[in-house]
Amino acid sequence: MLMSETRENLPSDPPSARRGGDADDQITLSHTSPAAGQVVIEVGGEVDMLTSPQLRTAVVEQFDAEAGVELVVLALDGVSFLGTSGLAVLIEVREAAHTAGVELRLACTARRVLRPLTIAGLVPLFDIHNSIEQALATT
């Protein structure tokens, strides 16, 4: 089954969020480190073929052995659209995390994210939690 990607106009992003390089990019990425060895990346906006490279870079940067990161949580409830290239990036960063020995968890309850994951049969590949707090607390 082929899934197509569509884009819609969204309100402008808050100035405090990290934005991509192109004016048309509609993704926000916010990093926090709630504890030593833990990183939370909150993702907002559209994750499609234009913005998925930014997500890939932001996540893979956390897997640097010198950074000492043991757990990365991707908070995806702010995602308004998850296209096929976004799904591909999630698979890529899952594999990169495994290779680097870093645990990757998703925090998401949004149907607009969970439905594409379910349709693509990817839900069993990921450790998905209802909140960032639950994803951080699970051992």
C-alpha positions in Angstrom: 0.0 0.0 0.0 1.4 3.4 -1.0 0.9 6.3 1.3 1.1 9.8 -0.2 2.2 12.9 1.6 0.3 16.1 1.6 1.1 19.4 3.2 -1.1 22.0 4.7 -0.5 25.5 5.9 0.0 25.7 9.7 0.3 28.8 11.9 3.8 30.1 12.4 6.0 28.3 14.9 6.9 29.8 18.3 10.1 31.8 18.0 11.7 29.8 20.9 11.6 26.6 18.9 14.5 25.4 16.8 13.5 25.7 13.1 14.9 24.2 10.0 16.8 26.2 7.4 14.2 26.7 4.8 11.2 29.0 5.2 8.8 26.3 4.0 9.9 23.8 6.6 7.2 23.2 9.1 8.8 21.3 11.9 9.9 22.2 15.4 12.5 20.3 17.4 13.0 21.1 21.1 15.7 19.3 23.2 15.7 18.8 26.9 17.8 16.7 29.2 15.7 15.8 32.3 18.5 13.7 33.9 22.0 12.6 33.1 22.0 10.2 30.1 18.5 11.2 29.1 17.3 13.4 26.2 13.8 14.3 25.2 13.2 15.6 21.7 9.8 17.2 21.3 8.7 17.2 17.7 6.1 19.5 16.3 4.6 20.2 12.9 4.8 18.1 9.8 7.3 15.2 9.4 7.4 14.7 5.6 10.0 14.4 2.9 11.1 18.0 3.4 11.4 17.9 7.1 12.3 14.3 8.0 16.1 14.9 7.3 16.1 17.5 10.1 14.5 15.0 12.5 17.0 12.3 11.5 19.9 14.7 12.2 18.5 15.9 15.5 18.0 12.3 16.8 21.2 10.7 15.4 23.3 13.6 16.9 22.3 12.3 20.3 23.9 8.9 19.7 27.4 10.2 19.8 29.3 7.9 22.2 31.0 10.9 23.9 27.7 12.5 24.8 26.9 9.7 27.3 23.2 9.5 26.3 21.6 6.2 27.3 17.9 7.1 26.5 16.3 9.2 23.9 12.5 9.9 24.0 10.8 11.2 21.0 7.7 13.1 22.0 5.4 13.0 19.0 2.1 14.4 20.2 2.9 17.8 18.5 3.3 16.2 15.1 0.4 17.3 12.9 1.4 15.0 9.9 3.5 11.9 9.7 4.3 11.0 6.1 6.0 7.9 4.7 9.4 9.5 4.8 8.8 10.3 8.5 8.0 6.6 9.1 11.3 5.7 7.3 13.2 8.1 9.5 11.7 6.5 12.6 12.9 3.1 11.4 16.4 4.6 10.6 16.8 6.2 14.0 15.6 3.0 15.7 18.3 1.1 14.0 20.9 3.8 14.7 20.0 3.8 18.4 20.3 0.0 18.5 23.7 0.2 16.9 24.9 2.9 19.3 23.5 1.1 22.3 21.0 3.9 23.1 17.5 3.1 24.1 14.8 4.9 21.9 11.3 5.4 23.2 8.3 7.2 21.7 5.9 9.2 23.7 2.6 9.6 21.8 -1.1 9.3 22.1 -2.0 11.2 18.9 -4.0 9.2 16.3 -2.4 11.2 13.5 0.9 9.6 14.4 -0.2 6.2 15.8 -2.4 5.5 12.8 0.3 5.6 10.1 2.6 3.5 12.4 -0.2 1.0 12.8 -1.1 0.9 9.1 2.6 0.4 8.2 2.8 -2.4 10.8 5.5 -0.6 12.7 4.0 -0.3 16.2 5.6 -3.6 17.4 9.1 -2.2 16.5 8.8 0.7 19.0 8.6 1.2 22.7 5.6 3.6 22.8 4.3 5.3 26.0 1.4 7.6 26.7 3.5 10.5 28.1 7.1 11.7 28.3 7.0 11.0 32.0 6.0 7.4 31.5 8.7 6.9 28.8 11.4 8.3 31.2 10.2 6.2 34.1 10.0 2.9 32.4 13.1 0.7 33.0 
